[in-house]
Amino acid sequence: MNTHRARFDEIARKVDDGTPLSFDDGVFLYRYPDLLALGALANRVRERLHGDRTYFNVNFHINPTNVCVADCKFCSFARLTEDMPQAYTMSLDEIRQKLLDRKDQPVTEIHIVNGLHHNLPFSYYEDCLRVLKEIRPDIHLKAYTAVEIHYFAEKFGMTYAEVLERLMAAGLGSLPGGGAEIFAERARRKLCRGKATAEQWLEVHRTAHRLGLRSNCTMLYGTVETLEERVDHMLRLRALQEETGGFQTFIPLAYHPEGNALGKLPEPTGVDHLRTYAVARLLLHNVPHIKAYWIMVGVDIAQVSQSFGVDDLDGTVQEEKIYHMAGADTPEALSRAQLVRLIREAGRIAVERDTLYNVRWEDDGGRLPGIRVDASVPYSHHRLPVMP
C-alpha cells in the first residue's frame, strides 16, 4: 500500500504541475484502491477549471428513427427492419410537433440521434433540421453522431465535409459525441462490427472541428472492454483535442444490460461510475468539461459525481428513448428547478448554459441547506422553488 501511495503522490504532483498523465498513470489510477483520494484529486482539477460551478441546460431529445442497419450487441434501441416490433420512423410533421408542444418552454437545445436507416433519403435529415429552425430560428441543433455522418457519406457518395456543410446549411449547430463506443479494435469486433471504425469516428470529428463545429465525445464502458482499453480510448480523444481543440465535453456512457445481446453482463457499479469520472477528469486535461449523464447513472450518482471531477449534469432531457429501451429506471425528465436542487445540495453553484457554454443564468450561491422532501413521493413529483 505504501508503494501504491507513493506512486499516487507522484501522479498528484504531475496533476498539480499541469503535466499530462501517461497511459500507465491512467491504468494505475483505475486500479488504485482509495476511491476517495482519487476523487479528491479529480475534484482539485475540477475546481481549478470551474470552481464550484456545475452546468446544465434546458434541452430535449428527439430520436426520429430507430431503424438501423447496424447490429450492435449492446444496443436495445435499434430495430433492424421497419416491420420489427417497436420500430418507428417519425414524419416531419411529428418532428415539428415535438417542438410545438414545447413552444412555451425556455428550451435552448434539441439533441437529435437516429438509427442508421437503410431507406431514408439524405433530404430527410436536412429537413428534420429545417422544420425545427422554421419554428425556432434561435434553437441550437446538436444533431447526428459521427457514426451517422460516416453512414451518410458512404450511402450518399459524399465526403464528411460535404455532409457536414449541407447539414450546417440546414441548421446544424454542433455534433453530439455518441457512437464512439470503445476504440479498441478487439472490443469493437465483439460489440459493433460493421459500423464506423475508431479512425473514421475520429476523422468525422476532426473534419467537424476544421469546419468550425464544436462537438462532444463519449466512451461506452461496462461491456467487454478492459481498463487498459478505456485508458487508450481517453488518450486517443486527448490526442485529437490537442490537434483541434474542438471537443467541449467528455461523457462516459454506462452500459445498460436489458433488451440486448449482452444482457448477461452486470451493469457498472456506482464505484465504477465514480472512478471513471475521476480518471477521465485527470487524463483529459485539455477537454474543458466532464459530464455525468443523469439519465444513465441516476440522479444520486450524478449528484455525488460533482465531487469526482464532474462539472456538468446535462439538462432537462424531457423524452429519452435510447437508455430507457435498455432498461433505465431513471426519470425521463427533470425540471430546471430539480436540476438546480441537485447542484445546490452538493454544495455547488448551478449555472444554466447554452450548448456552447455561454451562461444564461447563474445561481447566487444559495445552498438551501434545510430543504426537506417527503421520501414517499416520487422524485419527479417534488415541489421545488421556481427559478427565475
PyMOL commands that set and color helices and strands:
alter all, ss='L'
color gray80, all
select helices_A, chain A and resi 2-17+23-31+35-50+92-100+122-135+146-156+160-170+185-191+198-210+227-244+270-283+294-297+299-305+324-326+336-345+379-381
alter helices_A, ss='H'
color red, helices_A
select strands_A, chain A and resi 53-57+59-62+109-112+140-143+172-175+214-221+247-254+289-290+312-315+349-353+359-362
alter strands_A, ss='S'
color yellow, strands_A
deselect
rebuild
show_as cartoon
